């Protein structure tokens, strides 16, 4: 059994494949050598996943695809559209340890524990897919809904790519132009699947998205960042800093105990020197915790230590978490302090607040609703 088949069972899951493995899959089924290229073009270039519509394939091969290829592994549990055009999908995934399960429909909120979120964020010149890399999250940041309940598993290459592809097929989207790994999970803790997914997202035979338009956001372990230095596709790196000093960072990010900010910045600087990609420092602004001018002053010292810009992100409220959304005037003042110190700082627009757009928020709310319903029965 091939590596791909051992991972996904005897039937194929399309988005797990690259041209080489898809070629091997097709050859094993005595399909002509040109068929894999045709299938890739139908799916990635034309957005077609119904074998019956792949008209340049023989009837026999269309039937074989219908019987043995799975084009969508995830089942939509929720599809929400915000007033600002943001769209969010909650996708439930079959249990990879039970091969037969992937052939069965996944229905009902009881499957929210195997679900992940992905979001399409539109703007005037781009359509950005925010994708998850894990089911849950191992980091457990105190302000984030993704880590409530801990880590439940890694997503495969195909399940990551499928999120971006499906977001691109939503009404009014047409084509995904940017991808950010800022959904559920810590991308660098699922390094192999994430980098394989990036290969598909970037490849001309895949989604054809420029490396400059793919961003990996990490809470940061220096060794993992340095490992990314050796990756052949120079994506943009974003460091989830969220605090101006080690003491405050360790209070909200459990993994911060494993490395200092100084060590993280050194690793980020190595990535910048190797790739030429400016680093983005992500900073969740938590009202009453890290939003004071003196915090901005500390942050400016850190930002000037490497070629970096700062993204200020106003915290979106999540039930059961002990933080509050910062005041607009406090965030503006924070930005002004940074800019007065020569730091390129932006306030990220809050998108999709009316559809629970914070990372892990929709999944958390669905699970909570399901639990409440069960308790009432």
C-alpha positions in Angstrom: 0.0 0.0 0.0 1.4 3.4 -0.9 2.1 6.1 1.7 -0.9 8.1 0.5 -3.2 5.1 0.6 -2.0 4.1 4.0 -2.8 7.6 5.3 -6.3 7.9 3.7 -7.5 4.3 3.1 -8.0 2.4 -0.1 -10.2 5.2 -1.6 -8.5 8.4 -2.7 -9.0 11.8 -1.1 -8.2 14.2 -3.9 -6.7 17.1 -2.0 -4.1 14.8 -0.4 -2.5 14.2 -3.8 0.2 16.0 -5.8 1.0 15.2 -9.4 3.3 12.3 -8.5 1.1 10.6 -6.0 -2.0 11.1 -8.2 -0.1 9.7 -11.1 0.7 6.6 -9.1 -3.0 6.3 -8.0 -4.1 6.5 -11.6 -1.5 4.1 -12.9 -2.6 1.5 -10.3 -6.0 1.8 -11.9 -4.6 1.5 -15.5 -5.7 5.0 -16.4 -3.7 6.8 -19.2 -0.7 8.9 -18.1 -2.4 12.2 -19.2 -5.5 11.6 -16.9 -4.0 13.0 -13.6 -3.1 16.3 -15.4 -6.7 16.5 -16.7 -8.2 15.9 -13.2 -5.9 18.5 -11.6 -7.0 21.1 -14.2 -10.7 20.3 -13.7 -10.4 20.8 -9.9 -7.9 23.6 -9.5 -8.4 25.6 -12.7 -12.1 25.1 -13.3 -13.4 24.4 -9.9 -15.1 21.2 -11.0 -15.3 18.2 -8.6 -18.2 16.2 -10.2 -16.6 13.5 -12.3 -19.6 13.4 -14.6 -18.7 16.9 -15.7 -15.1 16.1 -16.5 -16.0 15.6 -20.2 -12.5 15.0 -21.6 -12.2 11.8 -19.4 -13.5 8.5 -20.7 -16.8 7.3 -19.3 -15.0 4.4 -17.6 -12.5 6.8 -15.9 -15.4 9.1 -14.8 -17.1 6.2 -13.3 -13.9 5.1 -11.5 -13.5 8.6 -10.1 -17.1 8.6 -8.9 -16.6 5.3 -7.1 -13.1 5.7 -5.7 -12.2 9.4 -5.3 -13.4 11.6 -2.5 -13.2 15.2 -3.5 -14.6 16.7 -0.3 -13.7 15.1 3.0 -15.3 17.7 5.3 -19.0 18.2 5.9 -20.3 21.7 6.4 -21.9 22.0 9.9 -22.4 25.8 9.6 -22.0 28.4 6.9 -22.3 32.0 8.1 -22.1 35.2 6.2 -21.4 38.6 7.9 -22.7 41.9 6.9 -19.2 43.0 5.8 -18.9 40.1 3.3 -16.9 37.8 5.5 -18.0 34.1 5.3 -17.2 31.3 7.7 -17.4 27.6 7.4 -17.4 25.0 10.2 -16.2 21.8 8.7 -16.5 18.4 10.4 -13.9 15.8 9.5 -14.2 12.0 9.5 -12.2 10.0 12.0 -9.0 9.0 10.1 -8.6 6.0 12.4 -11.8 4.5 10.9 -11.4 4.3 7.1 -15.1 3.5 6.6 -16.1 6.6 8.4 -15.0 8.9 5.7 -17.6 7.4 3.3 -20.4 8.3 5.7 -22.1 11.7 6.1 -21.2 13.6 9.2 -24.3 15.4 10.6 -25.3 17.1 13.7 -23.6 19.3 16.3 -22.3 16.2 18.1 -19.4 16.2 15.7 -18.2 19.7 16.6 -15.3 18.0 18.5 -13.9 17.0 15.1 -14.6 20.3 13.4 -12.4 23.2 12.3 -13.2 26.6 11.1 -12.1 28.5 8.0 -12.9 32.0 7.0 -13.0 34.0 3.7 -12.2 37.6 4.3 -12.9 40.0 1.3 -11.5 43.4 0.7 -11.3 45.7 -2.4 -8.3 44.0 -3.9 -8.1 40.5 -2.4 -10.0 37.5 -1.1 -8.1 36.0 1.8 -8.6 32.4 3.1 -7.9 32.0 6.8 -7.3 28.3 7.4 -6.9 25.9 10.3 -4.0 23.5 10.7 -5.2 21.4 13.7 -8.4 20.3 15.4 -8.2 22.4 18.5 -4.9 23.8 19.6 -2.1 22.6 21.9 -0.9 26.1 22.9 -3.9 27.1 25.1 -3.6 30.9 24.8 -5.7 32.3 27.6 -7.6 34.7 25.2 -8.3 32.2 22.4 -11.3 29.9 21.9 -9.3 27.5 19.7 -7.4 25.9 22.6 -10.5 25.4 24.8 -10.4 21.6 25.2 -6.8 21.3 24.0 -5.5 19.6 20.9 -7.7 16.8 19.3 -5.5 16.1 16.2 -3.6 17.4 13.2 -5.2 18.1 9.9 -3.7 16.4 6.8 -2.3 18.2 3.8 -5.6 17.7 1.9 -7.8 18.9 4.7 -5.9 22.1 4.9 -6.0 22.6 1.1 -9.6 21.7 1.0 -10.5 24.6 3.3 -8.9 27.2 0.9 -10.4 25.5 -2.2 -13.9 25.4 -0.7 -13.7 29.0 0.4 -12.8 29.9 -3.2 -16.0 28.2 -4.4 -18.3 30.2 -2.1 -20.8 32.6 -3.8 -19.1 35.9 -4.9 -15.6 34.8 -4.2 -14.4 33.5 -7.6 -10.7 33.1 -6.6 -8.7 33.0 -3.3 -5.8 35.5 -3.7 -4.2 35.1 -0.2 -4.0 32.4 2.4 -3.1 32.9 6.1 -2.5 30.1 8.6 -4.2 32.0 11.4 -7.2 29.7 12.1 -7.3 27.0 14.7 -4.0 25.3 15.7 -0.3 26.0 15.8 0.9 25.6 12.2 4.5 24.8 13.0 3.4 22.0 15.4 2.0 20.3 12.3 5.0 21.1 10.2 5.0 18.4 7.5 1.3 18.7 6.7 1.4 22.5 6.6 4.4 22.7 4.4 3.0 20.1 2.0 -0.3 22.1 1.9 1.7 25.2 1.1 3.3 23.4 -1.8 -0.2 22.7 -3.2 -1.4 26.2 -2.5 1.6 27.7 -4.3 2.1 25.2 -7.2 1.1 26.1 -10.8 -0.8 22.8 -10.9 -2.5 23.6 -7.6 -4.0 26.9 -6.5 -1.2 29.0 -7.9 -0.9 31.5 -5.0 2.3 33.4 -4.7 4.6 32.7 -1.7 4.3 36.4 -0.8 0.6 35.9 -0.4 0.8 33.0 2.0 1.3 33.8 5.6 2.2 31.4 8.4 1.3 32.7 11.9 3.1 31.0 14.8 3.1 31.5 18.5 6.8 30.6 18.1 9.3 28.1 19.1 12.8 29.1 17.9 13.7 25.7 16.6 10.5 25.4 14.5 11.1 28.9 13.0 14.6 27.9 12.1 13.3 24.7 10.5 11.1 26.9 8.3 14.2 28.7 7.1 15.1 25.6 5.2 11.7 25.4 3.5 11.9 26.0 -0.3 8.9 28.3 -0.5 9.7 31.7 1.2 6.3 32.4 2.8 5.6 35.4 5.0 6.1 34.7 8.7 4.0 36.3 11.4 4.9 35.9 15.1 2.0 35.9 17.5 3.8 38.1 20.1 0.8 39.5 22.0 2.8 41.0 24.9 5.7 43.4 25.2 7.7 41.4 27.8 8.3 37.8 28.9 6.4 38.1 32.2 3.2 39.3 30.5 3.5 36.9 27.6 3.9 33.9 29.9 0.7 34.9 31.8 -1.4 34.5 28.6 0.6 32.0 26.4 1.6 28.8 28.2 4.2 27.9 25.5 6.0 31.2 26.3 7.7 29.4 29.2 9.8 27.5 26.6 11.6 30.5 25.1 12.2 34.1 25.6 11.0 36.9 23.3 14.7 37.6 22.6 15.2 34.1 21.4 12.1 34.3 19.2 13.2 37.6 17.6 16.7 36.1 16.9 15.0 33.2 15.0 12.7 35.6 13.2 15.7 37.7 12.2 17.4 34.6 10.8 14.3 33.9 8.7 14.3 37.5 7.4 18.0 37.3 6.5 17.4 34.0 4.7 14.3 34.9 2.8 14.1 38.7 2.6 10.6 38.5 3.9 9.7 41.2 6.4 8.4 39.8 9.7 4.9 40.7 11.0 4.5 40.9 14.8 0.9 40.1 15.7 -0.4 41.8 18.8 -3.8 41.0 20.2 -4.9 44.1 22.2 -6.7 43.0 25.4 -8.5 45.7 27.1 -7.0 46.6 30.5 -4.1 44.1 30.1 -1.7 45.0 27.4 -3.1 48.2 25.9 -1.3 50.9 27.8 1.1 53.5 26.3 3.9 52.0 28.3 3.2 48.6 26.7 3.4 50.2 23.3 6.7 51.8 24.3 8.1 48.4 25.3 6.8 46.9 22.1 8.5 49.5 19.9 11.9 48.5 21.3 11.2 44.9 20.3 9.9 45.8 16.9 13.0 47.9 16.1 15.3 44.9 16.7 14.4 43.4 13.4 12.8 44.2 10.0 9.2 44.0 11.2 5.8 45.6 11.1 3.2 45.4 13.8 -0.4 44.3 13.3 -2.7 45.4 16.2 -5.7 43.2 16.5 -8.6 44.2 18.8 -9.7 41.2 20.8 -13.1 39.7 19.8 -15.2 38.8 22.7 -15.4 35.0 23.5 -17.8 33.8 26.2 -16.2 32.3 29.3 -12.8 34.1 28.7 -11.7 36.8 31.2 -10.9 39.6 28.9 -12.6 42.6 27.4 -12.4 44.3 24.0 -10.2 47.3 24.1 -11.6 50.8 23.6 -11.0 52.3 20.2 -9.3 55.4 21.6 -6.8 53.2 23.5 -5.9 51.2 20.4 -5.4 54.4 18.4 -3.2 55.8 21.1 -1.2 52.5 21.2 -0.7 52.8 17.4 0.4 56.4 17.7 3.0 55.6 20.3 4.4 52.9 18.0 4.5 55.2 15.0 6.1 58.0 17.0 8.9 55.5 17.7 9.4 54.7 14.1 7.4 51.4 14.0 5.2 50.6 11.0 2.0 49.7 12.9 -1.4 48.9 11.5 -4.8 48.3 13.2 -6.4 45.3 11.6 -10.0 45.8 10.7 -12.3 43.7 12.8 -14.2 41.4 10.4 -17.1 39.1 10.8 -17.9 40.0 14.4 -21.6 39.2 13.8 -20.7 35.6 12.8 -18.4 34.7 15.7 -15.3 35.2 13.6 -12.7 35.0 16.3 -10.5 31.8 16.0 -12.3 28.8 17.4 -15.3 30.9 18.5 -17.9 29.4 16.2 -16.8 25.8 17.0 -16.8 26.7 20.8 -20.3 28.1 20.5 -21.6 25.1 18.6 -20.1 22.6 21.1 -21.5 24.6 24.0 -25.0 24.7 22.4 -24.8 20.9 21.8 -23.8 20.3 25.4 -26.5 22.4 26.7 -29.1 20.6 24.5 -27.8 17.2 25.7 -28.0 18.3 29.4 -31.6 19.3 28.9 -32.6 16.0 27.5 
